[in-house]
Amino acid sequence: MSDLEPITQEETAWANGDLEPVTRKEQYLNRLTGEGQTIPDEPITRTEQYLARLCGEETEIPNSPITREEAYLAYLNGEDVTLPEPITRLEQFMAYAASKSETKPTPLTREEFYWDKYQGGAVLKDFPGLPSSIVTVTDALAKPLDSLKVAITPVQEGSGDPSPDNIRPISGWDSGKIALSSKNLVSDEFLAFRIVTSTRIKRPSYNPVVIKPGKYTVSYTGNKAMYLTNITENYKQTEVSSNPFTFTVAAESEILLRYTANRLVPQSLNTNVMLEAGETATAYEEASILSQQFPQTIYGGTLDVVNGTLTVDRAMVVYDGSNDEAWERHSSGSASAFAMKINLTHAFVNSNANIISNYLTPISSDATWGNHDNWISSSSIGILNTGIKSITDVATWRAYLASNPLEVCYKRINPITYQLTPTEVQMLLGTNNIWADTGDILEGKYWGKRSSATRQMLNTLRDAGEVTEITPEEQEEPEESDER
């Protein structure tokens, strides 16, 4: 049958996906589909309690389900229950919504329509707002990710421009971790540490999280001093002065939650650390952690988690002034008196934005060297140029390097690819927060819920002769009472 225009009010509602609720239960179900539906102030039946909680209300639900329908509703609310095999059409829709069935019937009744709209089939969706240090989706199916790519970025300790007086060591990654949770935005494995006698942030990991404007609550078990560092607000530090501790950010901010400790002794630090949206501390949720071991220390690149492909696009070299390093004094230029040059060991991308050093500041290759006291730059022919104004000859430069090894991390022209073990990333039903310790999430595709009914649904029903007009005045079959 051809693509027909709807001709009745009911057909129009089916075509547009906006069937008007006429019962309390339909109000709850319509809210579940993502509509801005008003729901009753208080649930009055056990079923409504489950539905209210599923809609996101802070409603107590029964201790355990009694009916088969309640079992499905309890499971959708995250309860640990055993689901029966579906034997009715409605149970087939709920089993599909619970990701326990790959098929469902064509909806014939109003309630089936709402369930179909709530869980109208798996749709492949892109992660929003990429690249991002953390990705949040709220409509995921309990299916593995179709794709996930994360950045691997070199870690540079401290802050500010690197200089001989502000040495900022560079480190790479021997493995990568992916974290997934429904509400907790941090993981005990991802927290950063700071030694009291030093200003350097030291790993196990440095994993800031980007949070949107609003109120957030930190809670934990233990008594170690903790601090919130707002990297976006010029590293503003706030003591976590109570447990739980609620704070507000006025704009999107990059937050680092860290300890101050005399020694890095994991068993002496706080546990069950939670960072969650809102003003109320809820029960601790442990984020799921997936690890991928790298074949060597990696300083930059991309990890395709699902396919297990590791692309390395950065190289790291350390110069210590030894005789195998062919340093020369630059023979021309306005500041050649203190410019030292050397050929890089690999072909590299000629952009100073792609070079970092532990104590020299990157400058553009066409900058006047004499305007800078400590600098590093690259040229288009693969030469690394360096300079410290007080050093004017190669012998003095080599001696300086012997006591102060120079770390240089730069982009390669020809990346190296490794094939690792593919990793399945299982999403939770509904809300998921995903982040990586090695860098931003660059790409991701997940299976989400179809947002609304479509014209294809209307045509399918017409073709099958299964669309009948159901008006608000029509008497529906009475529901089995489940009040207790």
Secondary structure as GFF3:
##gff-version 3
##sequence-region A 1 484
A	DSSP	alpha_helix	9	16	.	.	.	ID=ss1
A	DSSP	alpha_helix	24	32	.	.	.	ID=ss2
A	DSSP	alpha_helix	46	54	.	.	.	ID=ss3
A	DSSP	alpha_helix	68	76	.	.	.	ID=ss4
A	DSSP	alpha_helix	89	97	.	.	.	ID=ss5
A	DSSP	alpha_helix	110	118	.	.	.	ID=ss6
A	DSSP	beta_strand	122	126	.	.	.	ID=ss7
A	DSSP	beta_strand	134	140	.	.	.	ID=ss8
A	DSSP	beta_strand	147	152	.	.	.	ID=ss9
A	DSSP	beta_strand	155	156	.	.	.	ID=ss10
A	DSSP	beta_strand	170	171	.	.	.	ID=ss11
A	DSSP	beta_strand	173	181	.	.	.	ID=ss12
A	DSSP	three_ten_helix	188	190	.	.	.	ID=ss13
A	DSSP	beta_strand	192	195	.	.	.	ID=ss14
A	DSSP	beta_strand	201	202	.	.	.	ID=ss15
A	DSSP	beta_strand	209	211	.	.	.	ID=ss16
A	DSSP	beta_strand	214	221	.	.	.	ID=ss17
A	DSSP	beta_strand	226	230	.	.	.	ID=ss18
A	DSSP	beta_strand	236	239	.	.	.	ID=ss19
A	DSSP	beta_strand	245	249	.	.	.	ID=ss20
A	DSSP	beta_strand	253	261	.	.	.	ID=ss21
A	DSSP	three_ten_helix	266	268	.	.	.	ID=ss22
A	DSSP	beta_strand	271	277	.	.	.	ID=ss23
A	DSSP	beta_strand	288	298	.	.	.	ID=ss24
A	DSSP	beta_strand	301	304	.	.	.	ID=ss25
A	DSSP	beta_strand	309	319	.	.	.	ID=ss26
A	DSSP	beta_strand	328	329	.	.	.	ID=ss27
A	DSSP	three_ten_helix	336	338	.	.	.	ID=ss28
A	DSSP	beta_strand	339	343	.	.	.	ID=ss29
A	DSSP	three_ten_helix	352	354	.	.	.	ID=ss30
A	DSSP	beta_strand	355	357	.	.	.	ID=ss31
A	DSSP	beta_strand	361	362	.	.	.	ID=ss32
A	DSSP	three_ten_helix	369	371	.	.	.	ID=ss33
A	DSSP	beta_strand	374	378	.	.	.	ID=ss34
A	DSSP	beta_strand	383	388	.	.	.	ID=ss35
A	DSSP	alpha_helix	394	403	.	.	.	ID=ss36
A	DSSP	beta_strand	406	419	.	.	.	ID=ss37
A	DSSP	beta_strand	430	436	.	.	.	ID=ss38
A	DSSP	beta_strand	441	449	.	.	.	ID=ss39
A	DSSP	alpha_helix	455	464	.	.	.	ID=ss40
###
